[in-house]
Amino acid sequence: MTTLPGALPLLGHVPRFARNPLDFLASLSTHGDLVRIKLGPHTAYAVCHPTLVHELLVADRTFDKGGPVYDKLREFGGNGLGTCPAAEHRRQRRMIQPVFHRDRMPDHAQVMCQEIAALTTPWHHGQTLDVPAEMHHLTTAVTVRCLFDAGTDRAGFPTLSSSFGALTTGFTRRLMWPVPAVHRLPTPANRRFERARLHVHRVTDALISDRRAAGADDDNLMSVLIGPDADGVSLSDTEVHDQVLAFLLAGVESAANALSWAWHLIGTHPDVQTRLHAEVDTVLAGRPARLTDMESLELSGRIVTETLRLYPPDSLSTRTTSTDAVLGGHPLPAGASVIYSPYQLHRRADLYPDPDRFDPDRWQDIDRPPPGTWVPFGGGPRKCIADSFSNILATLTLATVAARWQLCPIPGRTVRPGGHAFVVPKGLSMRLHRRPRVCLTSGSVA
C-alpha cells in the first residue's frame, strides 16, 4: 500500500480533488493498486485495481455501504435499496426484484416506446435542443410510469429535473466540504438545495398517497412497496418514502446523464453516427425500435456500453469496513472508509488501450468484461437492480431517435464534465436535423 503524496495540513487531498475531481481520480492508479489518501483529517483507502475492486464488491458484508458518499446520500435520500447497509439489503432486494424480472421488460419497454414518441413528436428541423433537459424529461416520464404507475402531468413533476440538479450540486458541496455549520448558512446555494430537497420529498409523498388511495395492484414498484412482503410484513411509511425517493433519483438522474453523454459522443464522432444511422435504417426501416430489436441493434448497444465506460453515472463510490479486513494482502481496520472509482478503472490504459478514445467497437466479441473492469452499475450482491431496465431504455432511445433525427454539435459550444460524485455534461446543446424517412416496404428514402 502506498500513501498519496501532497496532502495539506488539515485539508489533506480535498483541494486537489475539488479542483479537478476526474483527473484526480484517474491519476490514483499511478500510485499503486491500493492508495492511502487524506480527506480532510480522515484517512481513506482508494482501490485502483480491478481484481481488488471485484473483491470489494463481492464481500458486501465486510465492505458495507457507507463512507463519505453514502453517509451524505442518506442525509437527504434516506435509507433505500441503494444506500441501506447489508443487514437490510437482502430483504429489500427480494421484495423489489420481481419488478425488474425479465418477464416484466416487455411491459416496461412498451411504456418506454410511448414516452420516446411523446418526447420527440414536438421536435422540429433546425431546433436547438437542450439535450440534458430533454433526456431528464424522458427518464422522469419513464420512471414514474413504469415504476409508480403515475403520469407526469400532476403538479411538481415538470420541475423535478431542476430540483435533481440542485440536489446533486448541493450534495457535491457537502461531500467536498463536510462542515455542517457552513451548509446551514442562508446562502443562495443552500436555499436552492433546501427548496429542491423539500420539493422532491413533496413529490415523493404525493406519489405514495396517490397509490395508497388507488390501492395496490401488484404490477409496479409502488404497489410492491405498499403491500406486504412474502412474510406478510409491510414496510413502514418512512421505508416506503426512502425507496421511492431512491428510485426517483437513480432512475431519472443516472439514465438522463448517460443518454446525454451518448448523444454528445455520437455527434462528435461522425463515423460512428453514420454507422448508427445505417444500422437503424436496416433494422428499423423507418419504424420505432421495439424490445425484440435489441439483439439486432448491435452498434447501438455497444455505444451505450462505451458511453458508460467513459462517463459512468457515479465517478466514485465508497464503502466502510464492518470489521477488520484484508484487501489485496493489506490489513484495513474496522470502520475504514474505502473508495473505488468507476471513472478511474474505466480509463486504465492497461485495461482499455487509448482509454480516452470513444470506440464502441472495442466491445465487439466481448460477452462479459473481466470482473472489476467495467462497473458502471457496481457489482456483486449490490449491483444495480435496474441495470437491464436502464440498458433497454438507452438502446431503444438511441435507435428510435437516430432513425428520424441527427443531433449535431453547435460550433463554438464547449461541453465538459461537471459535478464530482456524478459525471454530468455541462453546456450540452445540439442542433436537430430531420433525416429522410425510410420507406417501410421498399427501404427507399422519402
N, C-alpha and C positions, 0 to 999 in steps of 0.2 A: 504494500500500500504506500502511496506517495501523498505528500501534502502539497496542495496548490500554492505556489509562491505568490507574494504580492498582497497579502492580507493587511489591511489597515487596522490600527488600534480601534477597538470598539465596533467599527463598522465591518471589519472582515472584507469579504469579496463583494458585498452588496453594491457598492458604487460601480464596480466593473459590470456586474450583472445588470444593474438598472440602466447603464449607459447603452449597452448593446447586448441584450439577453441572448439572442440567437447565436451570435458569434461567440459569446462566452460559453454557451453550452456546447457548440460544435468543437471548440478547442480543447475540451476537457480530456478527450481520449489521447491527446498527445502527451499527457502526463501520466498515463497508466490506465489499467483496467478498473481499478478502484481508487478513487481520489478523495482525500480528506479536504473539505472546504469549510470556510467560516461564513456563516450568515449572521452578521452582527456578532453577538457574543456566543452564538450557538455553533456547535460543530455538526456538520452533515457529511454523509458519505455518498459520493456520486459514482454510480455503477455505469461503466462505459463499455463493457464488452458484452456481446450478445449472449454468450453462454451464461454469464453471471446474471444478466437480466432475466433469462429464462428461469434460472434457479430462484430468483427473487419472486417472479410472478407465480410460479407453481406452488411455492411454500407460502400460501396466503395466510396461514395461521401464525407462522413465525414472523413474516414480514406483512404486518396487517395494514389496512388502510389507515393512514394517519400522516403526521408530519405537517410542515407548513401549509402545503396546498390544501389538504383535506380538512385540516383544522379550521382554516379560513372559510372553505366552502360550506362547512357545517354551520357556520355562524349565520349565513343568510339563506343557505339552500337546504338546511335540515339534514335529516339522517336517512336519506333514501337509499335505494339499491346501490348506487354508485359510490356513496360515501360511508355507508354503515360499516362497522367493524365485522370481522369474520364471524364472530359469535352469532350475529343476527342475519348474516348474508344468506345462508343456505335456505332458511325458511322463506325469506323474501323472494329469493330467486325461484324456488319451487312454485310459489304462488303465481308469479308473473310469467314464467317460461311459456305456458300454453299460448299466450297472446302472440308470441313470436315463433311459434312452431311453423314448419314449412307448409303444413296444411292450411294455415291462415294467410299465406302470402298471396294467393290469387285474389282474395278479397281486398287485401291492402293494396295490391298493385292496381286494381280497378279504380280505387279512390285516387291513387297517385296519378293515373292517366287523366282522370276527370279534372284534377286540380292543375295539372300541367296545361291542359287545354284552356281552362279558365284563366290561367295566368297569361298565356300567350295570345289569346283572342284579341285583346285591345292593342297589341303591338302594331306598329306601322313602319314602313320603309323609311329609313333616314332618322329614326328616333334615337336620341341619346339615352342609353339605358343605365340607370344606377344599378349595377349588377348585384351587389350585396343586398340592397333593399328588395329587389325582385326575388332573389333566392330566399331571403328571410320570409317574404310573403308566402312563397310556395311551401317552405318547410313548416311554417306555422299552420297553414291550412291542412297539410297532410297529417301533421302530428295531432291536431285537435280532432280531426275527423276519424282517423284510423284508431287512435288510442283512447279517445274520450267521447267519441260519437257526438261531437258538438260541431256547430257551424261557426264560421269566423265573422258572422255579421253581428254578434252580440257586442255590447259596449265593452271597450277595453282591448279587444283583440287587435284592431288595426295598429295600435301603438305598442304592441308587445315588442316589436323588433327594436325600437329605440330604447325601450326600457332594458332589454337584454344588453344592448351596447353600453348603457350607463353602468349596469351591474358589473360587466366584465372589466370595464375601465376602473371602476372603484375597487373591485377585487384585486386587480393588479397593484394599485397603490397600497392597499392594506397588506399585500404579500411582501412588497418591497420595503415598506416602512411600517413594521408591526408595532406601532406605538398608539394604543387605543385613544389616548387623550387628543392626539393630532386629528384623528378621524371623527371626533365628536365636535370639533370646531365648526361654526356655522359658515363654512366657506362655500362658494358656488358649487364646487365639485362634490363636497359632502352632501349638500342639499339635493343635487341631482341624483346622487346614489340613493339617498333615503327615499326620494319620490319614486324612483324606479323600483326599489325594493317593495314599498308599500303597494304599488300598482300591480306588480307581478303576484304578490300574495293575494290581492283582491281578486284578480282573475282566477287564480287557483281555487280560492274559496267558492267563487261563482260556478266554476266547472263542477265542483263536488256537490254543491247544493242542487244544481240542475239535475244531476244524475240521481241523487237521492230522491228527489221529487218524482222523477220518471220511473225509478225502480231499476234494479239490476237485471240485465238480460243475458249475461254470461258471454257476450260477444266481443267485448272490448276490455281494455285495461281498467277503465274506471269501474266497470261492473265487477271485475275480479277483485279490485281493491276494497270496494264497499261491502262485498259479500263475504261469507265465512270461507275459511280455507278447508283443506281436506279433513282437518281435525275438528271442524266446527268452530274454530276460533276466528273472530273478526279483528281487523286492525283498529287501533284507536283513531280518533279524529286527527290527532297530530301525525300519526304514521301515514294515514291516507294523504294528508296535506303534503308531507315530505316527499312521498313517492310521486305524486302528480307534479309537484314543482321540479323534481329532479328530471323527470322525463320531458317536461316542457323545455327546461334549459338545454338538456343534451340533444333532444330531438330537433329543436329549432336552430340553435346556435352552431353546433358542430357540423350538421349537414349543410347549412347555408354557407358556411365558410369553405367547406370542401368544394361545393359546386361553384362558388365564385372563383376560387383558385383555378379550377379546371377550365373555366371559360377564359380566364386570363392566359393560361398556358397554351390552350388551343389557339387563341388569337395571335399569340406572339410566335407561333411555330407554324407557318403556312403549309409546310409539307405535311404535318400531322393533320391540320384542318382539311386539306384536300383529300387525304385518305379517309378521314372520318366521313366527309360528305359522300365519298364513293361507297363506303360501307353502308351507310343508311339508305342511299338510293337503291342499292342492290337488295338489301334485306327488307326494307320497309316499302319501297316503291310508292312513296307519297303518303302512306298512312301513318298514324301514330304508332309508337312502339308498344308492344304488349309483353307480358311476362314470358310468354312462350318464345319470344325472340332473344332472350338473354344469351343463350349459347351461341347464337349466330352473330351477335354483336361483340365480336372478339376484341376489336380495337377499342371500342367504346369502354369495355370492361377494363382493358389494360390502361387506358387513360385515367380511369378512376383510381386504379391501384397505384399508378405512378404519381398522381396528384397527392394521394395520401402519404406516399413516401416523402415527397418534397415538403409538403405542408400538412403534417398530421394535425388533427384537431387540437391536441394539447402538446405544447413544446416540452413540458416536463411533468412528472408525476412523482408523488412521494409515498413512502411507506414508513412505518415505525416498527422496530423490533419489539415483539411482545415478550421476549425472553432473551437471555444471552444467546448469540447466534454466531455461526461461522459462514462466511461467504467468500468463495474463492480461496479458501485456506486462511482467511483473515478473521480474527475474532471481532465481533461487534457487541457492545454492551446492550443490555435491555434498555428500551426507551430511546435508542439511537434513531435519528432521522436519516432515512436512506432515499436518495434521489436517483431517478433514471430519466433520460430524455429521449423520446422517440425521434425528435429532430436530430439529435446528435448521432444516434445509432444509424439513422437512415442516410446520413451524409459521411459515413466512414468509407474512405476510398478503397480499403481492403475488402469491403463487402459489396460496394457498388462503384465500379470503375467510372471515372469522371462523374462524381456523385452529384454535382450541382446541375448537371445537364438533364433536361426533360426528355426522357427517352422511353416511351411506352413499350417499345419493342424489347427492352431488357427483360420483360416479363413473359416473352414467348417461351413456350415449352416448360414453364415453371408452374407446376400444380400447387405446390405449397412451399413457401420460403423456409429455409432452415430456422429452427426455433430461435427466437430472440432477435432476428434480423429485421423483421417488418412488424411493428407493434402499434399501429395507429389506434387499434381497438384494445390495447392491452394484451393480456394473455392469461393462461391458467384458469382457475375457477372464477376469477374476477373479470374475464374477458367480456367486453361489451355484449349485452344480451341482444342488442338490436343491430349487430353488425350486418347480417344478411338483409334486414329491412333497409338499412342505410345504403347498402350497395345496390339494391334493386332500384331505390328511388333515384340515386345518382345516375345509374346507367340509363334508365328509362328517360330521365330528363335530358341528358346529353343527346341521346339518339333522336328523340321526338323533336327537340328544338332544332338540332342540326339538320333535320330533314327539310325544314322550312326556312331557316334563318342562318345567316352568317353574322357572327358577333366580331366586330373589328375594333382593334385598339384605336384610340383617339391620339393623333400625333401630338407630341408635347406633353402628354399626361404621364406622370410617373406613378407607378404602383409599387408599394413597398409593404413588407410585412410589418404589422403593428401588434401591439399587445406584448405580454410577457409570458404568461402561462398559456394563453390562447393565441394561435397564429392567425391573425385576421388580415385581409387585404385592404390596405388604405388607399383611397384615391382611385378606386376601380370603376370607371365609367367606360362604356363601349358603344359603338355605333351599330345599329341594326341595319342589315341589308337583306331584303327578301330574296330567297333563292328561287329559281324556276321550279314550278311544280312538276313532279314526276307523274306521268300518267300511270294509273293503276294497272291497266291492261297491257299496254304495249311497252312500258318502260321508257317511252319518249318524254321529252320535257315540253312544257307549255307555258 
